[in-house]
Amino acid sequence: MQSVFLQIFLKHVLLAAIAFGCAGLFFLLTMDRIVMPYFQKTGQEIKTPNLIGTSYNDAVKMLRSLNLAVVSDSLEFNNNYPKDAITLQYPLPGTMIKLNREIKVHVSKGSKPLYIPNVIGMSRRNAEIVVKKAGFEIKDVALIHSNNYTRGIVAGQDPPGGQEVPENADVVLYISDGQPETNVTMPNLIELSIFAARDTLRAYDFDITKLQVHYVDAPEMLPNTVIDQHPGAGTLTHTSNEVTLDVSKSE
């Protein structure tokens, strides 16, 4: 009788142990497959935003609103991104990360500055060699009129030489075509008084400091009267050019 009772007791203990084990396994599976993933998705992790191309200050504001932080890990010259723009980030965009995580970024210092030489007065060929040797590409070459340089000589450049400019700056050379630069038609000053002639030149924006006056004997003319001029009336000229007047002597 005692043996039968013991067998029944052990059977119930075994069934209870099996039931308890199944319940524990069910609990672990539920926590692992349902509860924990749900817990992690309710604000504990967030997808890393794409900061590439964003200014550093804007990135700080954006990440602060997402309970994330940004750390500038490197400053570097970059021709593809403007100054203060983010060029690289870690973790990469789209990575799931925990809140309050720091995102390390590389920040652009803008294009690397280079010294551009002054090539005005050089031949086109020599100027192109000097500019390319300095690390620049020539974007364009244009012909212009010039009062100071003969045909084929560099009469101007952009950007101007003798300064630091971005590494990727476009350089334009202006080559003299051998023709004088003009911006005005020379007025007729003959038979005007020297005083009226000066006023006329001022009205046309000529540089009066370059006016040359030669007094000559001309008894048939009133004193201080213009009897000849250079450039001649109607000639295309430039207001920076020298003007020469022959004027009758005063008595």
Rosetta silent file (secondary structure, phi, psi, omega in degrees, C-alpha in Angstrom):
SEQUENCE: MQSVFLQIFLKHVLLAAIAFGCAGLFFLLTMDRIVMPYFQKTGQEIKTPNLIGTSYNDAVKMLRSLNLAVVSDSLEFNNNYPKDAITLQYPLPGTMIKLNREIKVHVSKGSKPLYIPNVIGMSRRNAEIVVKKAGFEIKDVALIHSNNYTRGIVAGQDPPGGQEVPENADVVLYISDGQPETNVTMPNLIELSIFAARDTLRAYDFDITKLQVHYVDAPEMLPNTVIDQHPGAGTLTHTSNEVTLDVSKSE
SCORE:     score description
SCORE:     0.000 S_00000001
   1 L     0.000  -43.976  179.626    0.000    0.000    0.000 S_00000001
   2 H   -64.463  -35.150  179.589    2.805    2.394    0.900 S_00000001
   3 H   -66.686  -39.144  179.462    4.569    1.557   -2.385 S_00000001
   4 H   -66.207  -41.594  179.474    1.481    2.468   -4.445 S_00000001
   5 H   -62.634  -40.172 -178.990    1.134    5.806   -2.589 S_00000001
   6 H   -66.091  -38.055  179.665    4.791    6.620   -3.240 S_00000001
   7 H   -65.111  -41.653  179.866    4.401    5.922   -6.942 S_00000001
   8 H   -64.622  -41.355 -179.792    1.354    8.205   -7.163 S_00000001
   9 H   -61.626  -47.144 -179.091    3.228   10.978   -5.268 S_00000001
  10 H   -64.254  -34.694  178.359    6.280   10.786   -7.528 S_00000001
  11 H   -63.671  -42.208  179.843    4.044   10.869  -10.583 S_00000001
  12 H   -67.828  -37.328  178.412    2.403   14.105   -9.408 S_00000001
  13 H   -64.243  -41.452  179.592    5.800   15.620   -8.592 S_00000001
  14 H   -64.338  -43.331  179.227    7.062   14.776  -12.065 S_00000001
  15 H   -64.032  -38.245  179.137    3.976   16.282  -13.726 S_00000001
  16 H   -66.658  -39.541  179.506    4.366   19.431  -11.622 S_00000001
  17 H   -65.202  -41.167  178.550    8.026   19.741  -12.584 S_00000001
  18 H   -63.714  -43.453 -179.962    7.197   19.352  -16.264 S_00000001
  19 H   -63.338  -41.564  179.781    4.443   21.955  -15.992 S_00000001
  20 H   -65.232  -41.310  178.452    6.763   24.366  -14.168 S_00000001
  21 H   -63.648  -41.839  178.327    9.479   23.879  -16.769 S_00000001
  22 H   -63.884  -40.930  178.964    7.065   24.536  -19.626 S_00000001
  23 H   -63.449  -41.908  178.555    5.818   27.663  -17.916 S_00000001
  24 H   -64.272  -42.704  178.255    9.383   28.927  -17.460 S_00000001
  25 H   -63.072  -40.931  178.616   10.276   28.215  -21.065 S_00000001
  26 H   -62.602  -39.588  179.458    7.124   30.005  -22.234 S_00000001
  27 H   -63.296  -45.668 -179.191    8.064   33.018  -20.071 S_00000001
  28 H   -63.960  -43.101  178.990   11.580   33.206  -21.516 S_00000001
  29 H   -63.720  -39.944  179.800   10.336   32.898  -25.077 S_00000001
  30 H   -64.329  -43.566  179.044    7.724   35.580  -24.484 S_00000001
  31 H   -64.506  -41.035 -174.702   10.323   37.983  -23.024 S_00000001
  32 H   -75.034  -39.316 -173.249   12.823   37.315  -25.799 S_00000001
  33 H   -94.144  -23.568 -172.550   10.468   37.389  -28.783 S_00000001
  34 H  -122.029  -57.459 -171.116    7.779   39.876  -27.755 S_00000001
  35 H   -67.003  -50.608 -176.303    8.443   41.915  -24.605 S_00000001
  36 H   -65.358  -46.801  176.376   12.115   42.894  -25.184 S_00000001
  37 H   -58.517  -39.804  178.780   11.736   43.849  -28.884 S_00000001
  38 H   -64.894  -41.219 -179.622    8.690   45.927  -27.988 S_00000001
  39 H   -63.746  -39.045 -178.430   10.600   47.560  -25.123 S_00000001
  40 H   -71.409  -27.196 -177.329   13.543   48.372  -27.395 S_00000001
  41 L   -87.789   -2.513 -177.776   11.316   49.908  -30.034 S_00000001
  42 L  -101.483   52.283  172.583    9.566   52.299  -27.681 S_00000001
  43 L   101.553   -4.434 -178.656   12.229   55.043  -27.615 S_00000001
  44 L   -84.518  -20.971  176.240   15.306   53.181  -26.500 S_00000001
  45 E  -132.994  155.194 -178.505   16.847   53.086  -29.996 S_00000001
  46 E  -146.336  150.529  179.274   16.702   55.440  -32.959 S_00000001
  47 E   -79.955  130.008 -178.523   17.838   55.391  -36.576 S_00000001
  48 L   -64.347  124.764  178.231   20.879   57.633  -37.192 S_00000001
  49 L   -72.326  160.225  177.341   19.906   60.598  -39.424 S_00000001
  50 L   -84.384  114.599 -178.005   21.931   61.530  -42.509 S_00000001
  51 L  -102.435   -5.781 -175.270   24.108   64.527  -41.592 S_00000001
  52 L   -61.095  126.935 -179.527   26.293   64.601  -44.725 S_00000001
  53 L    89.565  -13.181  179.127   26.228   68.077  -46.288 S_00000001
  54 L   -80.544  144.060  176.881   24.476   69.602  -43.261 S_00000001
  55 E   -66.541  151.757 -177.421   26.152   72.504  -41.491 S_00000001
  56 H   -59.568  -42.719 -178.909   27.672   71.609  -38.120 S_00000001
  57 H   -64.194  -40.734  178.010   25.393   74.018  -36.234 S_00000001
  58 H   -66.195  -36.367  178.723   22.265   72.604  -37.897 S_00000001
  59 H   -64.454  -40.739  178.036   23.436   69.071  -37.078 S_00000001
  60 H   -59.139  -45.784 -179.478   23.843   70.000  -33.402 S_00000001
  61 H   -64.813  -42.912 -178.855   20.264   71.331  -33.285 S_00000001
  62 H   -62.251  -48.405 -176.578   18.864   68.309  -35.125 S_00000001
  63 H   -70.017  -33.013  177.795   20.564   65.733  -32.921 S_00000001
  64 H   -61.892  -38.568  178.944   19.730   67.608  -29.740 S_00000001
  65 H   -69.285  -18.599 -179.805   16.040   67.343  -30.637 S_00000001
  66 L  -102.348   10.378 -177.176   16.511   63.550  -31.051 S_00000001
  67 L    60.490   39.056  174.538   18.350   63.119  -27.724 S_00000001
  68 L  -124.488  167.652 -179.742   21.612   62.480  -29.543 S_00000001
  69 E  -129.215  157.318  179.157   24.922   64.346  -29.499 S_00000001
  70 E  -124.908  141.022  179.512   27.487   65.283  -32.136 S_00000001
  71 E  -128.813  126.380  177.209   31.257   65.464  -31.760 S_00000001
  72 E   -76.820  111.110 -175.485   33.586   67.087  -34.300 S_00000001
  73 E   -93.465  -19.338 -176.578   36.257   64.433  -34.806 S_00000001
  74 E  -162.451  140.999  171.004   38.185   66.129  -37.630 S_00000001
  75 E  -113.034  128.620 -174.833   38.516   69.419  -39.519 S_00000001
  76 E  -148.625  148.159  173.807   39.760   69.049  -43.100 S_00000001
  77 L   -68.335  140.566 -178.892   39.945   70.959  -46.368 S_00000001
  78 L  -151.143  124.648 -179.190   37.377   69.688  -48.863 S_00000001
  79 L   -79.331  -14.285 -174.535   36.639   70.917  -52.384 S_00000001
  80 L   -95.961  -15.669 -178.199   33.216   69.209  -52.507 S_00000001
  81 L  -129.412  141.537  179.761   31.630   70.699  -49.381 S_00000001
  82 L   -70.123  168.604 -179.987   31.486   74.322  -48.191 S_00000001
  83 L   -57.391  137.285  177.992   33.059   75.479  -44.957 S_00000001
  84 L    76.461    3.385  176.750   31.414   74.042  -41.775 S_00000001
  85 E   -85.382  147.286  179.394   29.534   71.333  -43.713 S_00000001
  86 E   -81.235  129.612 -176.840   29.721   67.718  -42.473 S_00000001
  87 E  -106.980  -19.702 -176.964   31.588   65.445  -44.885 S_00000001
  88 E  -156.277  147.427  178.495   31.594   62.127  -42.965 S_00000001
  89 E  -142.882  153.428  174.501   29.813   60.610  -39.974 S_00000001
  90 E  -145.767  127.840    1.436   30.018   57.562  -37.730 S_00000001
  91 L   -61.941  158.353 -179.177   27.797   55.620  -37.117 S_00000001
  92 L   -67.682  157.131  177.434   26.675   55.718  -40.738 S_00000001
  93 L   -55.435  138.197  177.728   23.211   57.079  -41.681 S_00000001
  94 L    91.223   -5.422  179.354   20.422   54.581  -41.007 S_00000001
  95 L   -76.317  136.364  176.061   22.241   52.729  -38.193 S_00000001
  96 E   -78.711  123.615 -179.501   20.102   51.865  -35.137 S_00000001
  97 E  -134.905  160.699  178.782   21.703   53.412  -32.036 S_00000001
  98 E   -77.861  156.393  176.802   20.733   54.031  -28.419 S_00000001
  99 L   -62.809  153.969 -179.366   19.585   57.404  -27.186 S_00000001
 100 L    68.677   10.734  177.331   22.237   59.836  -25.884 S_00000001
 101 L   -75.028  145.657  176.187   24.814   58.215  -28.188 S_00000001
 102 E   -88.758  136.135  174.926   27.509   60.515  -29.653 S_00000001
 103 E  -107.720  121.753 -179.961   27.841   60.739  -33.439 S_00000001
 104 E   -88.285  137.625 -176.145   31.340   61.598  -34.620 S_00000001
 105 E  -134.751  153.152  169.713   31.635   63.797  -37.698 S_00000001
 106 E  -101.627  135.927 -175.027   34.260   65.258  -40.007 S_00000001
 107 E  -117.653  135.918 -178.287   33.733   68.949  -40.788 S_00000001
 108 E   -76.004  139.289  171.796   34.879   70.781  -43.935 S_00000001
 109 L   -96.581    9.858 -176.225   37.214   73.779  -43.691 S_00000001
 110 L    85.936 -176.538 -179.813   36.242   74.703  -47.252 S_00000001
 111 L   -67.739  144.546 -179.726   38.498   74.512  -50.266 S_00000001
 112 L   -67.269  125.976 -179.355   42.213   74.575  -49.583 S_00000001
 113 E   -74.830  139.127  175.249   43.581   78.090  -50.236 S_00000001
 114 E  -127.537  154.646  178.704   46.416   78.450  -52.725 S_00000001
 115 E   -85.016  121.710  178.988   48.500   81.469  -53.696 S_00000001
 116 E   -96.562  126.103 -177.197   47.648   82.632  -57.216 S_00000001
 117 L   -75.736  158.565  174.830   50.531   84.355  -59.011 S_00000001
 118 L   -87.688  117.320 -176.552   50.267   87.630  -60.905 S_00000001
 119 L  -113.069    8.553  178.472   50.690   86.823  -64.625 S_00000001
 120 L   -64.908  133.137 -177.708   49.742   90.204  -66.112 S_00000001
 121 L    97.020   -9.762  177.089   52.357   91.271  -68.624 S_00000001
 122 L   -88.432  161.801  170.927   53.337   87.670  -69.506 S_00000001
 123 E   -68.825  158.643 -178.873   52.730   85.961  -72.820 S_00000001
 124 H   -57.797  -45.103 -177.297   49.669   83.720  -72.876 S_00000001
 125 H   -61.334  -48.298 -179.452   51.788   80.545  -73.028 S_00000001
 126 H   -64.404  -38.066  179.534   53.999   81.510  -70.087 S_00000001
 127 H   -63.663  -42.886  179.620   51.000   82.651  -68.054 S_00000001
 128 H   -63.214  -39.675  178.720   49.210   79.338  -68.575 S_00000001
 129 H   -63.611  -45.370 -177.551   52.312   77.410  -67.474 S_00000001
 130 H   -65.194  -42.974 -178.835   52.721   79.534  -64.330 S_00000001
 131 H   -64.855  -44.929 -179.269   49.031   79.288  -63.376 S_00000001
 132 H   -67.982  -35.434  178.358   48.884   75.502  -63.817 S_00000001
 133 H   -64.996  -29.776  179.050   52.148   75.047  -61.927 S_00000001
 134 L   -77.680   -6.317  176.103   50.566   76.924  -59.000 S_00000001
 135 L   103.449   14.147 -178.068   47.793   74.294  -58.902 S_00000001
 136 L  -112.928  156.153  172.245   44.970   76.010  -60.791 S_00000001
 137 E  -104.501  141.132  179.016   43.001   75.199  -63.922 S_00000001
 138 E   -88.067  116.872 -176.651   42.310   77.938  -66.474 S_00000001
 139 E   -76.379  -40.101 -174.472   38.554   78.124  -67.042 S_00000001
 140 E  -156.118  157.070  174.166   38.544   80.568  -69.937 S_00000001
 141 E  -130.055  126.705 -177.461   40.684   82.865  -72.079 S_00000001
 142 E  -126.442  147.093  176.404   39.172   86.055  -73.485 S_00000001
 143 E   -92.501  138.636  178.299   40.482   88.750  -75.836 S_00000001
 144 E  -139.181  158.696  171.007   40.193   92.382  -74.772 S_00000001
 145 L   -75.487  147.926 -179.508   41.351   95.791  -75.987 S_00000001
 146 L  -148.072  137.344  175.142   44.241   97.218  -74.017 S_00000001
 147 L   -89.887   -9.284 -172.230   46.073  100.538  -73.912 S_00000001
 148 L  -113.693  -18.696 -173.772   48.986   99.062  -71.985 S_00000001
 149 L  -130.552  142.988 -179.376   49.792   95.682  -73.536 S_00000001
 150 L   -79.868  173.030 -177.236   50.524   94.512  -77.064 S_00000001
 151 L   -56.404  133.385  176.428   48.814   91.642  -78.869 S_00000001
 152 L    87.799   -0.571 -179.342   49.147   88.252  -77.152 S_00000001
 153 E  -100.548  141.686  178.710   50.122   89.634  -73.745 S_00000001
 154 E   -67.561  118.118 -178.787   48.023   89.026  -70.619 S_00000001
 155 E  -102.245  -10.534  179.599   46.296   92.329  -69.853 S_00000001
 156 E  -168.495  162.551  177.869   44.142   91.092  -66.965 S_00000001
 157 E  -151.949  154.283  177.187   43.238   88.086  -64.842 S_00000001
 158 E  -141.046  123.263    0.290   40.492   86.909  -62.520 S_00000001
 159 L   -68.730  158.015  177.639   40.983   86.304  -59.625 S_00000001
 160 L   -60.331  149.592  179.798   43.680   88.987  -59.314 S_00000001
 161 L   -76.165  167.341  176.514   47.175   87.715  -58.643 S_00000001
 162 L    81.620   26.559  179.648   49.154   88.016  -55.441 S_00000001
 163 E  -149.180  167.848  175.218   46.568   86.588  -53.038 S_00000001
 164 E   -90.246  132.985  178.594   45.234   83.330  -51.580 S_00000001
 165 E  -135.395  163.087  178.903   42.121   81.924  -53.251 S_00000001
 166 E   -57.308  148.898 -177.307   40.301   78.544  -52.988 S_00000001
 167 L   -58.531  -33.352 -177.071   42.071   75.602  -54.589 S_00000001
 168 L   -96.674   19.782  179.445   39.191   75.039  -57.000 S_00000001
 169 L   -63.580  139.368  176.282   38.917   78.687  -58.081 S_00000001
 170 E   -84.272  128.978 -178.256   38.254   79.202  -61.800 S_00000001
 171 E  -105.975  132.176  177.097   40.934   81.340  -63.423 S_00000001
 172 E  -118.447  131.195  176.299   40.213   83.555  -66.429 S_00000001
 173 E  -106.955  135.926  177.643   42.985   85.185  -68.475 S_00000001
 174 E  -109.822  116.143 -173.770   42.326   88.332  -70.530 S_00000001
 175 E  -103.712  133.683  178.740   44.663   88.582  -73.504 S_00000001
 176 E   -66.443  134.740  177.220   45.324   91.826  -75.381 S_00000001
 177 L   -94.827    6.944  177.865   44.145   91.730  -79.004 S_00000001
 178 L    87.153   -4.287 -179.882   46.496   94.562  -79.938 S_00000001
 179 L   -99.777  143.237 -179.977   43.711   97.135  -80.235 S_00000001
 180 L   -67.850  147.373  177.462   43.533  100.175  -77.956 S_00000001
 181 L   -77.418  131.929 -179.773   40.836  100.233  -75.314 S_00000001
 182 L  -129.445  148.361  174.809   38.165  102.869  -76.020 S_00000001
 183 L  -147.039    8.905 -178.423   35.179  104.121  -74.115 S_00000001
 184 E  -159.149  154.075  172.303   34.482  107.548  -75.564 S_00000001
 185 E   -96.759  127.077 -175.092   34.496  109.563  -78.782 S_00000001
 186 L   -61.932  126.224  178.595   36.882  112.489  -78.541 S_00000001
 187 L   -73.879  159.655  177.137   35.002  115.800  -78.431 S_00000001
 188 L   -83.856  116.054 -177.891   35.931  118.729  -80.688 S_00000001
 189 L  -106.996   -6.687 -176.344   37.929  121.224  -78.617 S_00000001
 190 L   -65.689  136.790 -178.787   39.280  123.420  -81.440 S_00000001
 191 L    76.115    1.974  170.919   38.445  127.152  -81.139 S_00000001
 192 L   -85.114  154.491  172.466   37.387  126.681  -77.530 S_00000001
 193 E   -69.600  157.295  179.649   39.219  128.590  -74.844 S_00000001
 194 H   -59.411  -30.679 -179.638   41.619  126.478  -72.788 S_00000001
 195 H   -71.867  -42.844  177.465   39.269  126.940  -69.852 S_00000001
 196 H   -67.533  -34.808  178.539   36.226  125.723  -71.778 S_00000001
 197 H   -63.560  -43.571  177.977   38.307  122.834  -73.168 S_00000001
 198 H   -61.336  -43.604  179.695   39.244  121.712  -69.655 S_00000001
 199 H   -62.461  -38.613  179.381   35.599  121.856  -68.561 S_00000001
 200 H   -65.033  -43.633  179.129   34.579  119.781  -71.596 S_00000001
 201 H   -63.001  -39.142  176.864   37.198  117.131  -70.845 S_00000001
 202 H   -62.683  -41.532 -179.790   36.020  116.956  -67.243 S_00000001
 203 H   -62.046  -29.910  178.022   32.436  116.493  -68.425 S_00000001
 204 L   -89.290    4.908  179.205   33.602  113.508  -70.501 S_00000001
 205 L    68.660   27.490  173.058   35.459  112.072  -67.421 S_00000001
 206 L   -72.203  152.768  176.786   38.938  112.520  -68.872 S_00000001
 207 L   -81.516  102.132 -175.299   41.860  112.463  -66.456 S_00000001
 208 H   -64.157  -24.293  179.982   42.792  116.148  -66.416 S_00000001
 209 H   -66.091  -17.004  179.421   46.115  115.379  -64.745 S_00000001
 210 H   -97.705    6.350  179.393   47.196  113.840  -68.066 S_00000001
 211 E   -75.079  125.962  177.484   46.320  116.953  -70.094 S_00000001
 212 E  -109.038  123.861 -178.790   49.347  118.374  -71.928 S_00000001
 213 E  -115.559  123.540  177.043   49.101  122.014  -73.049 S_00000001
 214 E  -113.158  120.811  178.676   51.593  123.484  -75.552 S_00000001
 215 E   -89.321  131.187 -177.980   51.445  127.224  -76.080 S_00000001
 216 E  -130.525  158.580  176.239   52.308  128.326  -79.626 S_00000001
 217 L   -73.411  125.775  176.494   52.446  131.605  -81.523 S_00000001
 218 L  -152.893   75.460 -175.005   49.176  132.217  -83.332 S_00000001
 219 L   -60.451  -23.482 -179.325   48.643  135.974  -83.698 S_00000001
 220 L   -77.528  -11.625 -177.854   45.549  135.424  -85.844 S_00000001
 221 L  -106.240  153.529  173.262   43.785  133.616  -82.939 S_00000001
 222 L   -64.056  146.992  179.384   42.477  134.987  -79.705 S_00000001
 223 L   -58.692  147.629  176.855   44.808  134.272  -76.772 S_00000001
 224 L    63.319   32.411  178.470   44.276  130.959  -74.896 S_00000001
 225 E  -106.477  137.642  178.836   42.372  129.401  -77.806 S_00000001
 226 E   -73.813  123.514  179.448   42.752  125.724  -78.743 S_00000001
 227 E  -112.330  -11.696  176.228   44.122  125.501  -82.294 S_00000001
 228 E  -159.794  156.408 -178.420   44.939  121.772  -82.445 S_00000001
 229 E  -148.006  154.503  172.563   44.265  118.626  -80.429 S_00000001
 230 E  -146.579  125.915    3.165   45.313  115.004  -80.083 S_00000001
 231 L   -66.387  155.753 -179.255   43.460  112.667  -80.220 S_00000001
 232 L   -70.056  156.864  178.780   41.533  114.339  -83.008 S_00000001
 233 L   -56.828  135.267  179.271   37.847  115.171  -82.750 S_00000001
 234 L    87.016   -5.848 -179.919   35.634  112.132  -83.444 S_00000001
 235 L   -78.409  138.602  173.298   38.432  109.626  -82.678 S_00000001
 236 E   -73.575  127.943 -177.942   37.591  106.654  -80.485 S_00000001
 237 E  -146.729 -171.157  179.472   39.768  106.897  -77.390 S_00000001
 238 L  -125.940  143.311 -175.593   39.807  106.185  -73.674 S_00000001
 239 L   -67.353  -12.638  176.780   39.276  108.689  -70.882 S_00000001
 240 L   -88.794   -7.717 -178.404   42.476  107.497  -69.184 S_00000001
 241 L   -75.465  157.547  177.000   44.590  108.408  -72.231 S_00000001
 242 L   -73.228  139.468  175.907   46.731  111.526  -72.430 S_00000001
 243 E  -115.500  132.325  179.511   45.235  114.496  -74.274 S_00000001
 244 E  -116.136  131.035  178.931   47.494  117.093  -75.952 S_00000001
 245 E  -123.971  137.379  168.523   46.306  120.587  -76.892 S_00000001
 246 E   -96.681  125.643 -173.341   48.049  123.332  -78.855 S_00000001
 247 E  -127.673  137.367  178.830   46.915  126.680  -77.477 S_00000001
 248 E   -66.104  141.663 -178.878   47.579  130.196  -78.704 S_00000001
 249 L   -67.501  148.875  173.879   49.809  132.244  -76.454 S_00000001
 250 L   -82.296  154.509 -178.750   48.326  134.973  -74.373 S_00000001
 251 L   -73.035    0.000    0.000   49.562  138.517  -75.062 S_00000001
